[in-house]
Amino acid sequence: MRCDDPAGPIVLPWSPAPASPRREITLPAGLHCVEPRPIRAESRARLVEGIAKARLWLDELVTGRTRDTGEIARREGCSERSVRMTLSLAFLSPTIVQAAVDGTLTQWHGVSTLLELPVDWQKQMRIMAPPSRTSGCSTGMNSSASRGEGR
């Protein structure tokens, strides 16, 4: 092909590859469910730290060393709402706390999920229990937890 060829430029359709490749989980034939993955290390560390803070703050409030949640919020540089939400972690069942420390909670049981649990330990355990094998795929949470029921 010569440079002075009058045929003009050749146009080819092209688009750049995406910046991050699309990832999919491919299941073997006949398998429709996958067991939930354990909670991520970063989420687990944040959860255990939150539980420890909540217990410390609750102790400060109960013993009178701290006057109210506003004082904790000012000291910690966060909102009073954040302090109150974190305080709910002080009321988690010992079984759930142990699972958090051991790293046996599933990825669906992070800080935001546990903040929403009722104070009653039996209700917490019912919400956190995985559904039975006959009810379909296990997500590590039953439907009442996702709707905020059980309080």
C-alpha positions in Angstrom: 0.0 0.0 0.0 1.4 3.4 -1.0 1.0 6.6 1.1 -0.7 8.4 -1.8 -3.4 5.8 -2.1 -6.8 7.6 -2.5 -8.7 4.8 -0.7 -8.6 6.7 2.6 -8.1 5.5 6.1 -9.1 2.1 7.4 -11.5 2.2 10.3 -11.6 -0.6 12.7 -14.1 -0.8 15.6 -12.3 -0.9 18.9 -12.9 -0.1 22.5 -10.4 -0.2 25.4 -10.4 -3.0 27.9 -12.1 -2.2 31.2 -9.8 -0.9 33.9 -10.8 -3.7 36.2 -11.8 -7.1 34.7 -15.3 -8.4 35.5 -15.1 -11.2 38.0 -17.7 -14.0 38.3 -18.0 -17.1 40.4 -18.7 -20.1 38.3 -20.4 -22.9 40.1 -20.0 -26.6 39.1 -23.1 -28.1 37.3 -25.8 -29.0 39.8 -24.5 -26.8 42.6 -26.6 -23.8 43.3 -25.3 -22.6 46.7 -22.0 -21.7 48.1 -21.2 -21.7 51.9 -20.7 -18.1 53.1 -17.1 -16.9 53.4 -15.6 -16.0 56.7 -15.6 -12.3 57.6 -12.7 -10.4 56.1 -9.7 -9.7 58.4 -10.2 -5.9 58.2 -13.9 -6.2 59.1 -13.2 -8.6 61.9 -10.5 -6.2 63.4 -12.9 -3.3 63.2 -15.7 -5.3 64.8 -13.5 -6.6 67.7 -12.2 -3.0 68.2 -15.8 -1.7 68.3 -16.8 -4.3 70.8 -13.9 -3.4 73.1 -14.6 0.4 72.8 -18.3 -0.2 73.5 -17.5 -2.2 76.6 -15.1 0.4 77.9 -17.5 3.2 77.2 -20.4 1.4 78.9 -18.2 0.8 82.0 -17.3 4.5 82.0 -20.9 5.5 81.9 -22.0 2.9 84.5 -19.3 3.8 87.0 -19.8 7.6 86.5 -16.3 8.3 85.2 -18.0 9.7 82.1 -21.1 11.9 82.4 -22.8 11.1 79.1 -22.4 10.0 75.5 -21.8 13.6 74.5 -18.6 13.6 76.6 -17.4 10.4 74.9 -18.2 11.9 71.5 -16.3 15.0 72.1 -13.3 13.0 73.4 -13.3 10.6 70.5 -14.0 13.2 67.8 -17.2 11.6 66.6 -20.9 12.2 66.7 -23.1 11.2 69.7 -25.1 9.0 67.4 -22.0 7.1 66.5 -21.2 6.6 70.2 -24.8 5.4 70.9 -24.6 3.0 67.9 -21.2 1.6 69.0 -22.5 1.1 72.6 -25.0 -1.5 71.2 -22.0 -3.7 70.6 -21.5 -4.0 74.4 -24.7 -6.0 74.6 -23.7 -8.7 72.1 -24.1 -12.3 73.2 -20.9 -13.9 74.5 -21.3 -16.5 71.7 -21.3 -13.9 69.0 -18.3 -12.0 70.6 -16.4 -15.3 70.7 -17.2 -16.0 67.1 -15.9 -12.5 66.2 -12.7 -13.0 68.1 -12.2 -16.5 66.6 -13.0 -15.2 63.1 -15.8 -17.6 62.5 -18.5 -15.1 61.7 -19.5 -15.0 58.0 -18.9 -12.0 55.8 -22.5 -11.1 56.2 -22.0 -10.4 59.9 -20.0 -7.2 60.0 -20.2 -4.2 62.3 -23.3 -2.7 60.5 -25.3 -5.9 60.9 -24.4 -6.4 64.5 -25.3 -2.8 65.4 -28.9 -3.6 64.5 -29.3 -6.7 66.7 -31.7 -6.7 69.6 -30.3 -6.7 73.1 -31.9 -10.1 73.9 -29.3 -12.8 73.4 -31.8 -15.5 72.4 -33.2 -13.2 69.7 -29.6 -12.4 68.6 -28.8 -16.1 68.2 -32.0 -16.7 66.2 -31.2 -13.9 63.8 -27.6 -14.9 63.5 -28.3 -18.6 63.0 -28.0 -19.7 59.3 -31.2 -20.9 57.7 -31.8 -24.7 57.5 -30.4 -26.5 54.5 -33.9 -27.1 53.2 -34.7 -23.4 52.9 -32.2 -22.7 50.1 -28.8 -21.0 50.0 -27.3 -20.0 53.3 -26.4 -16.3 53.6 -25.6 -16.6 57.2 -28.6 -14.5 58.1 -32.3 -15.2 58.2 -34.8 -12.9 56.5 -36.0 -11.3 59.8 -32.6 -9.8 60.3 -32.5 -8.1 57.0 -36.0 -6.6 57.7 -35.0 -5.5 61.2 -37.5 -7.7 62.9 -36.9 -9.5 66.2 -36.5 -6.5 68.4 
